[in-house]
Amino acid sequence: MMNHILTMKQLSVALSCAVTLGIAADAARAQATSDLGYVTNTGNSVTRSGFGLCWRAGSRPDPMSIGECEPEIVAAPIAAVAAPEPKAAELAPPPVAAADVTPIVAPPVIERVTLDADALFDFDRSELRPAGRTALDGFADSMKGIDAEMIMAVGHTDRFGSGAYNQHLSELRVEAVKTYLVGIGIAANRVHTEGKGETEPVTKTGQCEGSMSAGVIACLQPDRRVVVEVMGNRKTK
């Protein structure tokens, strides 16, 4: 009879072993872990302790938080990372480099006019005719829009006469032109002259054949001329 009687201490140890074995049996029936790192049972539900807490799988890393196990973590909003305040130097626009602006210089104006020597002078003469002075007045008016740097007058003759004679006659004629232009207000140092004589005819060889006659003199008229060229800048209005 004494062999079947358990002491209180033995009874307490036996109960503890039964509870432990029961929990171990439940754990054995549970699946090892879920993908989230919690221990689940055969119904794929998270196994809970006696206090209603989810059991984590001890052999896995920290599980992902789910609402039913750790609602305070899931519900916590992620604090926004405030962007740093821009510095004053970053707010200011970058300095603009000074543009390398090259001033635009207008090209010089070149005006060229050919005056008929027969309109300026009588045949074989170097004194200006009234019609010649009128022609030079018109030329000066047409040049008022130009700030003349230089005026070049070049005289030409026809082939009648010697080369030396024609050279001298061409020089006398352009000097007469210069004297008149200076007299109407053009600076003398701006007017230059040159005589070419008969060396640069306009007519072609064989075009005006024959001795001196009214017809041949008329044919050679283009050769008797004064070419005036003006170089300067257009005046701004």
C-alpha positions in Angstrom: 0.0 0.0 0.0 2.8 2.4 0.8 4.3 1.8 -2.6 1.2 3.3 -4.3 1.0 6.4 -2.1 2.6 9.6 -3.7 3.9 12.3 -1.6 2.8 15.9 -2.2 6.2 16.7 -3.7 6.1 13.8 -6.1 2.5 14.8 -7.2 3.7 18.4 -7.9 6.6 17.2 -10.1 4.3 14.9 -12.0 1.8 17.7 -12.8 4.7 19.9 -14.0 5.9 17.2 -16.3 2.4 16.6 -17.7 2.0 20.3 -18.5 5.4 20.5 -20.1 4.7 17.4 -22.2 1.4 18.8 -23.3 3.0 22.1 -24.5 5.7 20.2 -26.3 3.1 18.1 -28.0 1.3 21.2 -29.2 4.6 22.6 -30.5 5.3 19.3 -32.2 2.0 19.5 -34.0 2.7 23.1 -35.1 4.5 23.9 -38.3 8.1 24.9 -37.7 7.7 28.5 -38.9 5.8 30.7 -41.2 7.4 32.9 -43.9 6.9 35.8 -41.5 9.0 34.2 -38.8 6.1 33.3 -36.4 5.3 29.7 -35.2 2.0 28.6 -36.8 -0.3 25.6 -36.2 -1.8 23.2 -38.6 -4.5 25.7 -39.4 -1.8 28.2 -40.5 -2.7 30.5 -37.6 0.0 32.0 -35.5 0.5 30.1 -32.2 -0.1 32.2 -29.2 1.1 32.0 -25.6 -1.2 31.8 -22.6 -1.2 35.6 -22.5 -2.3 35.9 -26.2 1.2 36.8 -27.5 2.5 35.5 -30.8 5.3 33.0 -30.6 8.3 33.8 -32.7 10.5 31.1 -34.3 13.7 31.3 -32.2 16.0 30.0 -35.0 15.0 32.7 -37.6 15.8 36.4 -37.7 13.4 39.0 -36.4 10.1 38.4 -38.2 8.3 40.9 -40.3 5.7 42.7 -38.2 2.0 41.9 -38.9 -1.0 43.7 -37.5 -2.4 40.9 -35.4 0.9 40.3 -33.5 2.5 43.8 -33.2 -0.1 46.4 -34.1 1.9 49.2 -32.5 4.8 48.7 -34.9 2.7 48.4 -38.0 0.6 51.4 -37.2 3.5 53.6 -36.4 4.0 56.1 -39.3 7.4 56.4 -40.8 8.8 59.8 -39.9 9.6 61.9 -43.0 13.2 62.9 -43.2 13.2 66.7 -43.4 15.4 68.1 -46.2 18.1 70.4 -45.0 17.5 74.1 -45.3 19.2 75.5 -48.4 22.1 77.8 -47.7 21.9 81.4 -48.7 24.6 80.9 -51.3 22.5 78.1 -52.8 19.4 80.3 -53.0 21.3 83.1 -54.9 21.3 82.7 -58.7 24.7 81.8 -60.2 26.6 84.8 -61.4 26.3 85.6 -65.0 29.6 86.0 -66.8 29.9 89.2 -68.6 29.4 88.7 -72.3 32.3 89.3 -74.5 30.5 91.7 -76.8 32.5 92.9 -79.7 31.1 96.2 -81.1 29.8 96.0 -84.6 31.7 98.3 -86.8 29.9 99.3 -90.0 31.9 98.8 -93.1 33.1 102.0 -94.8 31.0 103.4 -97.6 32.5 103.7 -101.0 30.7 105.8 -103.6 31.9 106.2 -107.2 30.7 108.5 -109.8 31.9 109.1 -113.4 31.5 112.6 -114.7 31.6 113.3 -118.4 34.5 115.6 -119.1 32.6 117.2 -122.0 30.0 118.3 -119.5 32.6 119.7 -117.2 35.0 121.3 -119.8 35.1 122.5 -123.3 37.0 120.3 -125.7 40.8 120.5 -125.0 40.2 122.9 -122.1 40.6 122.7 -118.3 38.3 125.5 -117.2 35.0 124.4 -115.7 31.9 125.2 -117.7 28.7 126.4 -115.9 27.2 123.0 -116.6 30.3 121.5 -115.0 29.9 123.5 -111.8 26.2 122.4 -111.7 27.3 118.8 -112.1 29.7 119.1 -109.2 27.1 120.8 -107.0 24.8 117.8 -107.6 27.7 115.5 -106.7 28.3 117.3 -103.4 24.6 117.2 -102.5 24.6 113.4 -103.0 27.5 113.0 -100.6 25.9 114.8 -97.7 24.9 111.6 -96.0 28.5 110.4 -95.9 31.2 111.6 -93.5 33.9 111.6 -96.2 37.4 110.5 -95.2 38.8 110.8 -98.6 37.7 112.0 -102.1 39.8 110.9 -105.0 39.4 112.6 -108.4 41.1 110.9 -111.4 41.2 112.6 -114.8 41.3 110.8 -118.2 41.6 112.1 -121.8 41.2 110.6 -125.3 44.0 109.6 -127.6 44.3 112.8 -129.6 47.5 114.6 -128.8 50.8 113.5 -127.4 51.0 111.3 -124.3 52.7 114.1 -122.3 50.1 116.7 -123.4 47.2 114.5 -122.4 48.8 113.7 -119.0 49.2 117.4 -118.2 45.6 118.1 -119.4 44.2 115.4 -117.2 46.0 116.8 -114.2 44.8 120.3 -114.8 41.2 119.2 -115.1 41.2 117.3 -111.8 42.9 120.2 -110.1 40.0 122.4 -111.3 37.5 119.9 -109.8 39.3 119.9 -106.5 39.4 123.8 -106.4 35.7 123.9 -106.9 34.9 121.3 -104.3 37.0 123.0 -101.7 35.3 126.3 -102.6 31.9 124.8 -101.7 33.0 123.6 -98.3 34.9 120.3 -98.6 38.1 120.1 -96.6 41.2 120.5 -98.9 43.1 117.7 -97.1 40.3 115.3 -98.0 40.5 115.8 -101.7 43.2 114.0 -103.7 43.8 114.1 -107.4 45.6 112.0 -110.0 45.9 112.4 -113.8 45.9 109.3 -116.0 46.1 111.0 -119.4 45.1 108.6 -122.3 46.5 105.4 -120.5 43.1 103.9 -119.5 40.7 104.3 -122.3 37.1 103.0 -122.1 36.8 102.5 -125.8 38.2 99.3 -127.4 41.1 99.2 -129.8 39.8 99.7 -133.4 36.4 101.0 -132.1 37.0 104.7 -133.1 39.4 104.5 -136.0 40.3 107.5 -138.2 41.8 110.9 -137.9 40.4 113.8 -135.8 36.9 114.5 -137.0 33.6 115.3 -135.4 32.5 111.6 -135.7 35.7 110.2 -134.2 35.7 112.9 -131.4 32.1 111.9 -130.5 33.1 108.2 -130.6 35.9 108.8 -128.1 33.7 110.8 -125.7 33.7 108.0 -123.0 37.4 108.3 -122.7 37.2 111.9 -121.7 36.0 111.7 -118.1 36.7 112.5 -114.4 36.0 109.6 -112.0 35.4 110.7 -108.4 35.4 108.2 -105.6 34.3 108.9 -102.1 35.3 106.8 -99.1 33.9 107.3 -95.6 31.2 106.3 -93.2 27.4 106.7 -93.5 26.2 109.4 -91.1 23.8 108.3 -88.4 20.5 110.1 -88.2 
